[in-house]
Amino acid sequence: MNSKSKYAILLVSSVLVIYAIIGGMLGRVSAQNGSFQQLSIFTEVLSRIQNDYVDDPNLKNAVDGAIRGLVENVDPYGGYLNPKDVSFYKEHIANPQKTPGIGAVLAKPARLGYPVIISTIPGGPAGKAGLNSGDIIESIDGTTTRELNLVQVTAMLAIPAGKPAAISVIRSRRAEPETVNVNREVVQAPAVEAKIVENNIAYIKIPYLAPGKAQETKKLLDALLKK
């Protein structure tokens, strides 16, 4: 290959690299412009609410709602925690054995929009009040749970401690919601069950996930394996 051919190949390669770099930059700029356009729409709507709405709006609540909607629209199982929610999470949910509650495991399926009781802790307030797996919590003390994430629902079921929570429950085959008063108490997580059933099969039941349950389960499993 002569020198002219080498220079031609090098020139073409350089041009292709430059085009690739420029194309990538233009793609990023286009994506940023799209984001900025959406942000400008949000800013315009917020400005009109602030200046033209008939009443004096609570802009903090409006922005919190917008952020929550953004997160949940991207991921229906995601949730936005404001500073108050984060503070409660760090103080209470990280230490469930010291936090009041109703003694129930909750989930919030995206298709329902309301928290659902997955199970109740044996001997806990929820079980004593007659709440069961599958019950849908429509409201707590008159406040709807539809727009709340699970951290906020847990906070409402924990505070104020010692005061019963008036829970509006939707049950299958019931035409109207039913109000159930449930005590807010510190509920101790039940012990892990472990035993050997037929054909040397180990049976382990963890009724409630809480700090220390992994170590408890491992200890019981090690004991079963030694038998």
N, C-alpha and C positions, 0 to 999 in steps of 0.2 A: 504493500500500500504506500503510495507516494505522499509527500508532505501536504499537497493540496487536498487530497482526500481526507487526511487526518484532520486538517483544519476545518473542513466542511462538516465532518461528523461532530467535532467538538462544538462548532457554532450551532448546529441544529440541536444538540443536547442541551446547550446553555439556554437556547430559546425555550425549549420545552420545560426546563426547570423554572425559568422565570414565569412562564404562563401558569405553571402549577402553583407557584407561590402567590401570584396575583389572584388566581382563581380562589385559592383558600382564603385570602384576605377579603376578597369581595364577598365570599359566602358568609364570613363572620360579620362583616359590616352589615350585610343584608339581614342576618339574624338579629343583630343588635338593633337595627332600625325597626324591625318588627316588634321587638320588646319595648323600645322607646315609644313606638306608636300606641301600643296597648297601655303603657304607663301614662301617656298623655291623655288618653281617653278616661282613665281612672281619675287623673288629676282634675280633668274638666268636670266630671260628674260630681266629685267631692266638692269642688268649688261652687257648683250650682246648688248643691244641697246646703252648703254653708251660707250662701248669699241669698238664695231665692226661696228656701223652704219656709212654709207659713209659721212654723214654730222654731224655737232655738234647738237645733239637733245636738245630740250627744255624739260628737265626732269620734271620740275614743272608741265607743261601742260600735260605731259604723265601720271604722277601720279594722277593729278586731274581727268583726263579722266578715269583712271582705277578705282578710287574710285567711280566716278559717275556711271560707268557701273556696279560695284558691288552692289550699292544701288538699282539701277533701275532694275537689274536682279532679286533681291530678292522681290522688290515691284515696279511694273511698275508705280505706282502713287507716289512713293517716289522721293526724289531728294537730291543731295549733294550740300550744299552751302559752297563755300570757304570763307575765311575771308572778301574778298571784297563784296561778296553777302550778308553776314551777316550784314556788316556795312551799306549797302544800305537799307536792310530790316528794321533795327532798326531806321534809320534816316528818311526814306521816306514812306515805306509801312505801318508803324505803324501810320503815319499821312497823310492819302491819300488826305485829303482836302487841304493840302499845297504842294502836290507833282504834278508836271506837268505830263501830259499823253495825251492820245488821246480820253479818255472818252468811254472806252469799257470794258466790262466784258469778261475775257478770260478763257479758259480751255485748257488742253492739253491731249486729249484722248490717251491712250496707243496704240490703234490700228492705229492711224494716225502718231504720232510722231511729229506733228506740232501743234502750238497753234491755237485754233479756237475761233472766236468771238461768244460769247453766246448772247450778247445783246449790244446795244449802248445806251449811256445816251442821252436822248432828248436834242437837242441843243448843244451837244458836238462836238468836232472836227471830230470824226470818222463818226458820222451821217451826218454832213455837207459835208464830203468828199465822201459820197455815200457808205460807208462800211455798211454791213448788217450782221445779224445773219447767221451763217453758213460759212462765209468767212474764208478761211484758210490762215494764215500768213506764207508765205514760207520764206521770208527774210526781214530784216530791214536794210536799207542803205547798201545793198549788202552783208550783213552777214546772212548766213542761220540760221534759228531758230531750226533746227532739233535736234541739240545736246544741246539746251539751256533749262533750267528749267524756270518756270513761273516768278520767281524772276528776272532772268537775262533778260527775254523778257521785263518785266515791266521796268527794268532799261534802256534798249535800247530805249523804247518808251518815257521815261521821260527825258533822257539826250542826247544832250544838250538842255536845256529849251529854247523855243523861236524859235528853228530851225525846219523846217518841216521834218518829217520822211518819207523817200521814202520806202513804204511798197509794197512788191510783194505779191499779193493776188491770191489765187487759188479759182475759183468759179465753182459751178456746171454748167454743160453744156457749159463750156468754154474750148477750146483746149489748150490755152496758159495762163500762169499767166499774171496778169495785174498789172502795177505799179500805186499806188495811193499815192499822196503826202498829208500827214495829219499833221496839226499843232500840236505842243506839247504845251499844255496849262494846267493851273490849272483849273480843272473842279469841280464845286460844285455839290454835290450829290443832285438829285431832292428830293422833299418832298414826304413823305409817303402819299398815298391816302387812305381814309377811308370813307365809307358811308354805309347806310342801304339800301339794295335792297328789293325785294319783300319777303313777309312772314317773316319779321323781321330777315333776314339773313344779317350778317355783311360782307362787302366786304373790304378787306385790301390789298393794293398793295405796296410792298416795291421794288421799281425799282432798287435800288443799295444799297448794304450793306456797311456801313461805321460807324465809331464811332458815337454814339449818336442816331443811328436809332432805337435801342431797346427801349430806353427811349421815343423817339418820338412815336413809335408804341403803347407802353403801354398807353401813355397819350391819344392818339386818341381812343384806344379801350375802355378805362375807360369812355371817353366822350360818346361813342356810347351806352355803357351799361346803362347809366343814362337816355337815351331817352325812 
